[in-house]
C-alpha cells in the first residue's frame, strides 16, 4: 500500500504540472489570435491626434485621421509585472455621467502607475468622453506615459503630450480607459468627464469638427488637404472658406489682409502668403490695423511671420494675436512667409499689412525703437534685459530675425536619394518632433514598395514628412505638380487596395520656383 500511495502522489503531481502547462499554452494561443486580429485591421474605428498623417498602409478602406496609433492589448498584460507597485486609482463608473482623473491630480502623477477605469452606461446609449485638462509625458509614439481608450478588446488609440485629445464618442455603451506611467519623468496628468448620450445625439466641442460616426477632429485638420473623415466632410467647401486668402506676392510692394477686412474674418481660416522679391533685396512688413482674438499663448487665432520661404520653427520671427500692433519686421533675405490661422470660435476685425522691398545694402533697422504706447527708445536698449518701454515691448519684440538652426542630414532610410539631403525638424505641419518620429510613421508605407508608382508616392510622402531644408533653416512644401503626378499614377492602384487618396493637391503651392516649393 505504501508504494501505491507514493505512485498516487507522483501521478497527481504530474496532472497538476500538465494542467499548468496546458493553461499556459491556451493563454498563449489566445494572445496570438487576438494579436493577429489587430494586425489584420479588423478594428476599423478611426484614431485621433496630431501625427501619422497619411496612414495609407493600414489596409482597411477607411482613411485614418492623423495620430491613429494602435496598441496591442496583450502588450499591456506583458508589462504588468514590471509596473508594481501601483497607485490606488481606476474603478468602475456606471452612472449617466461622471468624472475621473490621474492619481494626485492636479499635482504630478506618481511613477509606475497603472489605472483602469471601466465606464458603462445604459443599453442602447453611447459614451461621450472629454479630456478637460491634459498633460502627460511622452514622445511622438507615446512609448512612456500614455492614456489609452479601449472600446474594442484588442486595440486602442493612445495619447500623450500637452494637447488634449478631441472629444471621443463611442459606438457602444462600454469604454475602458487605461493610464500608464513609467518609472521616470511625470507631469500634471489629466482630468476627464464622461456622459451618456443617444447615438443620434453625438456631438463635438465648439472648436472641433463633427464628421461621420461621431468622429471629432481638431480644427487644424479641417481644410488642410487631408481626408480625415470617411465622408470627406472635413475637406468640403474649402474653396469658399479660403476665398481670397493667401497666395504668392512677387511685386516690389503690396498689401495683405484677412478675408472681409475691415469686417470680421470668417471662421476656420488658414491663409499663407509667400512674399518673394528679386535677389539682393530684403522685405519690410508693416501692420497698420491688427485685431485678433486674444489668448496668452496665441493658440486660437494668430499671425506668424517667417524669415524664409517656408514655415519652419527656426525661421519664426514672431507669433501675434490680440489687439496690439506688431512691430515692423524685416527679412534677412528676399523671401518672407506670413501665416494666418483662425479657429471656429471668436472672430475679430483681422489685420491689414503692407510690405516693401528695398536694397539689402540699405540700413536694415531704424535708429530708434517705437514702444507699444508710441514712445521711442534708443535701439541699443532693445533686448538688453531691461524694460525701457513702460509696456516692456522693447524686450518682447522680435525686431531682429531669429537665428536659423543648422539643417540636419536626412537619416530616414525611405527618404534617401530624393534630390535633397538636408531637412529640419520639428515638422510643424504634421506635428512630428524629429526624424525618429517620422521614420516610425513611414514604416507602414514601405509595404507599398511593390506598386509600380511607388517612387512617385515616395517622393510626395517624404517631401511632406521629411521636408527639404532651406539654407536659412526653413523648410519647403512639395510643389503641387509633385502631388498631382503621384495622384495620377497611384490613385487607381491604391483604390484596388481599398485605400482612398488621402490629400487634396490643391492646397500645395502651384509653382515651379525652387524658392517657393520643392520638386526634383
C-alpha angles and dihedrals in degrees: 000000000000093000091047090053091051091051090047092054090048091049093052090048090055091048091052093049093047091049091053092049092047091050090051092051092049091050091049091049092051090050091053092048093050091047092052091049089055092047090050089060096241090146102070104171110130120249128225136226144075109286142059092054106182107036094177092146097063096096106222117103090243117099109229121220121241115284098031101151115171123204129203106243091212089061090067089058091050090054096051098088091055097049101065134148098057133199116238105259142116127056142152121305116193106159124108087256139003149149137239137171145190118282115285092008126199083029121067115289117244125253122261094027125160115182125175123187120189111203119194128172133177121305114272093025131106130221124241114198125189128183104219094187128010134184115149125158114244152120130242092286096039093233096155117037118008150154117229128193116209118194091143118052096234110036139033142174114247130211138196139149130068100295115089115234116248121262112297118217117188128212093218138042095255134073134170119206118196127190120192129181128184129223098269137051119011137187141203094284127210146288121212138188128199135187138180116251136177111256090244091053100059111141143170135224118277091259095050135079120237116215138159121338092007096295113160121209129193111243092248087072094053116097091356095126096259125105103228096158121066089224089050091229090138090067098040122118092000092142089062093046092051098039113150091358125135129331139142120315114196106159120106089250135012146133140252133193143169117274113278093011126199084029118069113286120244122260124261099031129164111177124175122189117189111197115198124173131173120295114270092041134099129206129239114201118199125188113209101174124021129173120148133153108285124237132155093239096029089237098143112046117003149146122228124194119200129195093221144050090268138044104251117153092241092060096051111126094180148324116227138188138147124053104301115110111244116234124257108279125207125198123225092221140023095281135070134171126210119194125192121189127181127181129210095270133071116003125199136185094281126210144293120208138172130204132200132191120222137174111282091228091065119095107285099202135044121250090242137034121233114223121217091260093051098260117133128229133184113271090238089067093061116106092355094129094257127100102234093161116070089235095044094238092134089073097037103047118098091221092150119054115256114256110258119238120237115264114249126223117260107256102169104110095215091056101050119118099022100130096276132062104191132073138169131224153241094055100217094185093061098022094239112150101202146353091271090062091047092050090052091054094045094054089086093058094059088074086073094061092111093063114106089227095050096114091056091046091047092052092052096044095046094047087054099043099031101026125195114266121227122217091260094055097261125122135232127224117225114268117254090249090063091055095044092050091053092045092050093052101034110033095083094045092049090047090058087057091051093253120134119220099260108203137062103224093201091076091067123085113280095218143104094206109119089213092062103039144352130263129147 
